[in-house]
Amino acid sequence: MTITDEQHEALRSLLGAWALGAVPPREAAVFEAHLAGCPQCADEAERLREAAGWLSVEEPLDQPAALRQQVLDWCLARRPADLPVPAWGLPYAAETAKFDALLRDLGPEEWQEVAELPWHGGTEYLRPAEVLCHLAAVDGYVAVALGLPDPVPGGSGPGPGGSGTAPGGAGAAAGRRVPPQEAVLPPVPRVPPQAGRPWDTIADRTARLTAEQAGQPPQRVRARWRRHCHRLVRSAALAPQGNTPVDFGFVTVPLRDAFVDRAFECYVHGEDVARAVAYPYDPPAPQHLRQMIDLAVRMLPLALAGQRAARPELAGAPAGTPGPADGRAAGRRIRLVIDGPASGEWLIPLDGPDAGPPGGEPVAAMVLDGLEFCQLTAAHRDPDRLPVGEHGDRAAIREVLHAAPLLSRP
């Protein structure tokens, strides 16, 4: 194909970047097609690529993932923050900062890449700026609870929707409350049952915010989302107990759980975008990952109840022997052992509120890697193909594995 001198010079200007592997995939394909028909550029490209090899080092140039936290810890040890972020707000602060670092590096073509966002009801296909609109649309529920403006135009606060780590798939009872982290927490108001699918409001809020931002430069969308994140974190620091109820429309959770939920979704969708643009993306810090796992485990009984109502064939054995007090069968439990940096153990009730209090030995135990468990709850893993250590009642294990992806939302 014949090209003009101006086009040839534009392609030659990519030689250095191509030799260092810094050209976006689409431009690299065009450039390499040019090399096949231009001996002069091909010779120079070969020399530069060989020279670039001498510049490479065995250790990666990116700073260790823990360096940011180490620097912050050192600074805070010398001068404590005037308004410290509570521990439950740190995962959100870290994950939004990490996602923002990725977005700052995106070029014009990468902003046009389409990321796949799987959930238990299908897959959403969004560009990075649209992902930000989606995250901000669901963050709006938290903003309203904190007295901040709803970022969604015409937003009216809580509705029958939400996003992130949510209880229940089809058949999940509306208005159920996530078990609190501490027994001393005051009761959180429950949401009355809503008509229609709970996910419809999520799509509607995302569509409205996306339409409002249409035509804006992507970096401006990023800047607006980042300011929104900063406002949420500052407001969280003013409510360190984290007891403020956040109404997502189909579930109400304490503020502390809502922030962990939002951190988890930001991590999952940040990784979705990173996959689309071939960008390295680190997992959450172990202490943050453990908070995400703990929230998902506490929400699993609601997902189990929804699954049992929608797909009774996946239900395990009935509850065990009658309890001594009220004659109800003692509830069964399963032991979840998380391996890896966020290691720990949890006991998951299997039989819901209709059974008696859990008692006796767990009917089964399952061992999973912490990151793999989080990917499962985000519907990014097939429960039938996940590597799991099993012991005991396999039907109960299968039931939990199939219920976990129901925690995902669009």
Salt bridges, closest charged atoms under 4 A:
GLU44 OE1 - ARG12 NH2 2.94
GLU95 OE1 - LYS98 NZ 3.01
ASP100 OD2 - ARG104 NH1 2.85
ASP100 OD1 - ARG222 NH1 2.51
ASP100 OD2 - ARG226 NE 3.49
GLU113 OE2 - ARG26 NE 3.87
ASP139 OD2 - HIS228 NE2 3.46
ASP139 OD1 - ARG262 NE 2.63
ASP150 OD1 - ARG205 NH2 2.96
GLU182 OE2 - ARG256 NH1 3.64
ASP200 OD1 - ARG197 NH2 2.82
ASP204 OD2 - ARG208 NH2 3.03
GLU212 OE1 - ARG224 NH1 3.04
ASP257 OD1 - ARG298 NH2 2.85
ASP261 OD1 - ARG262 NH1 3.06
ASP261 OD2 - ARG409 NH2 3.71
GLU265 OE2 - HIS134 NE2 2.82
GLU265 OE1 - ARG262 NH1 2.53
GLU265 OE2 - HIS269 NE2 3.01
GLU271 OE1 - ARG275 NH2 3.87
ASP272 OD2 - HIS269 ND1 3.12
ASP272 OD1 - ARG275 NH1 3.15
ASP272 OD1 - HIS380 NE2 2.85
ASP294 OD2 - ARG298 NE 2.98
GLU313 OE2 - ARG311 NE 3.19
ASP326 OD2 - ARG328 NE 2.70
GLU345 OE1 - ARG335 NE 3.36
ASP351 OD1 - ARG332 NH2 2.80
GLU372 OE1 - ARG381 NE 2.97
ASP382 OD2 - ARG385 NE 3.57
ASP384 OD1 - HIS402 NE2 2.95
GLU390 OE1 - ARG394 NE 3.49
GLU399 OE2 - ARG308 NH2 2.56
